[in-house]
């Protein structure tokens, strides 16, 4: 069940490129886990609140661009469709898995704080609104 678009920043596990056959066509998919430390109300980190997201990138251009340029332990920011999958293990335990599917990498950097500062200071250019000439 897909909920909404989410933006998340965190540290990644080892990226793995898979090939799946969908409707008779082979598609490359880049999979990894994203480990996120959410901030609390005091803008500090709570170690016991770590979250893990299973990530799937389906965009071939993104896969070609980032597969050889990202590595385990690197911090990235991405956007995608957030969903929670529930399944039952062989032992009968019900497990919830946080997923971000059809993700797009929007930033690769050193720390979340660095990217937040860059994002806040970035000037957004708006295209001018041309006015009709009066005769």
C-alpha positions in Angstrom: 0.0 0.0 0.0 1.6 3.3 -1.1 1.0 6.3 1.0 2.7 9.5 -0.2 5.9 10.9 -1.5 8.6 11.1 1.2 12.0 12.7 1.4 14.5 11.0 3.6 18.2 11.4 4.4 20.4 8.7 5.9 23.2 6.3 5.6 23.0 3.5 3.0 23.9 -0.2 3.0 25.8 -1.8 0.1 23.9 -1.0 -3.2 22.9 -4.1 -5.1 21.8 -4.0 -8.8 19.1 -6.6 -9.7 17.5 -7.4 -13.0 13.7 -8.3 -13.0 11.5 -9.3 -15.8 8.3 -7.2 -15.9 5.8 -7.8 -18.7 8.4 -9.6 -20.7 11.0 -6.8 -20.4 14.1 -6.9 -18.3 14.4 -3.9 -15.9 17.4 -3.0 -13.8 16.6 -2.1 -10.2 19.0 -0.7 -7.6 18.2 -1.8 -4.0 19.7 -0.9 -0.7 18.7 0.0 2.9 18.6 3.5 4.2 19.2 4.0 7.9 17.7 7.2 9.3 18.1 8.9 12.6 15.0 11.1 13.1 15.4 14.4 15.0 13.5 15.0 18.1 11.8 18.2 19.1 15.0 19.7 20.6 16.8 19.1 17.3 19.0 16.4 18.9 19.3 12.8 17.9 17.6 9.9 19.7 19.7 6.8 19.2 16.8 4.5 20.0 14.5 6.0 17.3 16.6 4.8 14.3 14.5 3.8 11.3 15.4 1.5 8.3 13.8 1.9 4.9 14.2 -0.7 2.1 14.9 1.4 -1.1 14.2 0.5 -4.8 15.4 2.8 -7.6 13.9 1.9 -11.0 15.1 4.9 -13.0 17.8 3.6 -15.4 19.5 7.0 -15.7 19.8 7.2 -11.9 21.1 3.7 -11.7 23.7 4.3 -14.3 24.7 7.6 -12.7 24.9 6.4 -9.0 25.6 2.7 -9.0 29.4 3.1 -9.2 29.5 6.4 -7.3 27.7 5.5 -4.0 29.0 3.1 -1.4 28.1 1.5 1.9 28.1 4.1 4.7 27.6 7.1 2.4 24.9 9.6 3.3 22.3 10.4 0.7 18.9 12.2 0.4 16.2 10.7 -1.7 12.5 11.0 -2.5 10.0 8.3 -3.4 6.7 6.6 -2.7 6.5 5.6 1.0 4.8 2.3 1.8 4.6 -0.2 4.6 4.6 -3.9 3.7 3.4 -6.5 6.2 4.3 -10.1 5.9 4.4 -13.2 8.1 7.7 -15.1 8.7 7.9 -18.9 8.7 7.8 -18.7 12.5 4.4 -16.9 12.3 5.7 -13.5 13.3 4.1 -10.5 11.6 6.8 -8.1 10.4 6.3 -4.5 9.1 8.8 -3.2 6.5 9.2 0.5 5.7 9.8 0.9 1.9 10.5 3.8 -0.4 9.8 2.6 -3.9 10.5 4.3 -7.2 13.0 6.5 -5.4 15.0 9.3 -6.9 18.3 10.4 -5.4 18.3 14.1 -4.9 21.6 14.6 -3.0 24.8 12.8 -2.1 26.9 14.4 0.6 28.6 14.2 3.9 25.9 15.1 6.4 22.2 15.9 6.5 23.0 19.2 8.2 25.3 20.3 5.3 22.5 19.6 2.8 19.9 21.4 4.9 22.1 24.5 5.0 22.7 24.4 1.3 18.9 23.9 0.6 17.9 26.8 2.9 20.4 29.2 1.3 19.7 28.2 -2.3 18.1 31.0 -4.3 15.1 29.8 -6.3 15.0 31.5 -9.7 11.6 32.3 -11.1 11.0 32.8 -14.7 9.8 36.3 -15.5 6.2 36.7 -16.3 6.1 38.5 -19.7 3.5 41.2 -20.0 1.6 41.8 -23.2 2.7 44.8 -25.2 0.1 47.5 -25.5 -0.3 49.3 -28.8 
